[in-house]
Amino acid sequence: MADGISYQRARAFRRRLTPPEARLWVRLKGDRLGGLGFRKQHPIGPYILDFYCAAAKLAVEVDGASHGTDERAAHDKRRTAWLGGKGIRVVRIAARAVKDELDGVLEFIRREAEARMRG
C-alpha cells in the first residue's frame, strides 16, 4: 500500500503529465482500450506508476530521455523488481513511440493486459 507522501506526490503528478503521458492518457482513460480500466499516476508502495491496470496488474511507464542515464536505469531496474515481487508486470514505452507510433503502442498495451488477464 502507498504511504501518505506517495498519495500527495501522485496527486501533484496527475496535474502535470508530460506531453507523451497526456497523449497516451487521452486514449487510455474511460476504459477506451478494449474496456480495460487504467489509472494515471497511481501510487503503489513507495512508487508512482504512470499508468496502472489493476485487473491485469500491469504498469505502463512512459520513458523520456532522462531514463537513458546509468543512475536512472539502475533505479528503474530496482523499481521493476520491487513491483514484480508484488505480481505487477511493468512495460516501458519510449516517449518517442507514444509520439510517433501511438496506435502500435496502444495495441501492444492491450495485448499485454489481455495476456496477463488470461493468466
C-alpha positions as CSV (number, residue, x, y, z in Angstrom):
1,M,0.0,0.0,0.0
2,A,1.2,3.5,-0.7
3,D,2.1,5.9,2.1
4,G,0.6,9.4,2.6
5,I,3.5,11.1,0.9
6,S,3.1,8.9,-2.2
7,Y,-0.6,9.9,-2.4
8,Q,0.3,13.6,-2.2
9,R,3.0,13.3,-4.9
10,A,0.7,11.2,-7.1
11,R,-2.0,13.9,-6.9
12,A,0.5,16.6,-7.9
13,F,1.8,14.4,-10.8
14,R,-1.7,13.9,-12.1
15,R,-2.0,17.7,-12.7
16,R,1.3,17.9,-14.7
17,L,1.6,15.0,-17.1
18,T,4.3,15.2,-19.7
19,P,3.1,15.7,-23.2
20,P,3.6,12.0,-24.1
21,E,1.8,10.9,-20.9
22,A,-1.1,13.3,-21.7
23,R,-1.4,11.9,-25.2
24,L,-1.5,8.3,-24.1
25,W,-3.9,9.1,-21.2
26,V,-6.5,10.5,-23.7
27,R,-6.6,7.1,-25.3
28,L,-6.5,5.0,-22.1
29,K,-9.0,6.8,-19.8
30,G,-12.6,5.8,-19.5
31,D,-11.9,2.2,-20.4
32,R,-11.3,3.2,-24.0
33,L,-8.7,0.5,-24.6
34,G,-10.9,-2.6,-25.1
35,G,-12.8,-2.0,-21.9
36,L,-9.6,-2.0,-19.8
37,G,-9.6,0.4,-16.9
38,F,-6.4,2.4,-16.3
39,R,-5.5,4.8,-13.6
40,K,-2.9,7.6,-14.1
41,Q,-0.1,8.4,-11.7
42,H,-1.2,5.6,-9.4
43,P,0.8,5.1,-6.1
44,I,1.9,1.6,-5.1
45,G,4.2,1.4,-2.1
46,P,7.0,4.0,-2.5
47,Y,6.4,4.3,-6.3
48,I,4.1,6.2,-8.5
49,L,3.1,4.3,-11.7
50,D,2.5,6.4,-14.9
51,F,-0.5,4.2,-15.7
52,Y,-1.9,1.1,-14.0
53,C,-4.4,-1.5,-15.0
54,A,-5.4,-3.2,-11.7
55,A,-7.4,-6.0,-13.4
56,A,-4.2,-7.1,-15.3
57,K,-1.7,-6.0,-12.7
58,L,0.1,-4.1,-15.5
59,A,2.1,-0.9,-15.1
60,V,2.8,1.2,-18.2
61,E,5.7,3.5,-17.9
62,V,6.4,6.2,-20.4
63,D,10.2,6.8,-20.5
64,G,11.7,10.0,-21.8
65,A,15.4,10.9,-22.3
66,S,16.1,11.0,-18.5
67,H,15.7,7.3,-18.4
68,G,18.8,6.8,-20.5
69,T,21.3,7.6,-17.7
70,D,23.0,4.8,-15.8
71,E,21.7,6.0,-12.5
72,R,18.1,6.2,-13.7
73,A,18.4,2.8,-15.4
74,A,19.5,1.3,-12.1
75,H,16.6,2.9,-10.3
76,D,14.2,1.6,-12.9
77,K,15.6,-1.9,-12.5
78,R,15.1,-1.8,-8.7
79,R,11.6,-0.4,-9.1
80,T,10.7,-3.1,-11.7
81,A,12.0,-5.8,-9.4
82,W,10.1,-4.5,-6.4
83,L,6.8,-4.2,-8.4
84,G,7.4,-7.7,-9.9
85,G,7.6,-9.0,-6.3
86,K,4.1,-7.7,-5.9
87,G,2.9,-9.5,-9.0
88,I,2.9,-6.4,-11.2
89,R,4.3,-6.5,-14.7
90,V,6.0,-3.3,-15.9
91,V,6.2,-2.4,-19.6
92,R,8.3,0.5,-20.7
93,I,7.3,2.6,-23.6
94,A,9.6,5.2,-25.1
95,A,8.1,8.7,-25.1
96,R,9.1,9.0,-28.8
97,A,7.0,5.9,-29.6
98,V,3.9,7.5,-28.0
99,K,4.5,10.5,-30.2
100,D,5.3,8.6,-33.5
101,E,3.5,5.3,-33.2
102,L,0.6,5.7,-30.8
103,D,-1.7,3.1,-32.4
104,G,1.1,0.5,-32.2
105,V,1.7,1.4,-28.6
106,L,-1.9,1.0,-27.7
107,E,-2.1,-2.4,-29.5
108,F,1.0,-3.5,-27.5
109,I,-0.5,-2.4,-24.2
110,R,-3.9,-4.1,-25.0
111,R,-2.2,-7.4,-25.9
112,E,0.0,-7.3,-22.7
113,A,-3.0,-6.6,-20.5
114,E,-5.2,-9.3,-22.1
115,A,-2.4,-11.8,-21.8
116,R,-2.0,-11.0,-18.1
117,M,-5.7,-11.4,-17.5
118,R,-5.8,-14.8,-19.3
119,G,-3.1,-16.0,-16.9
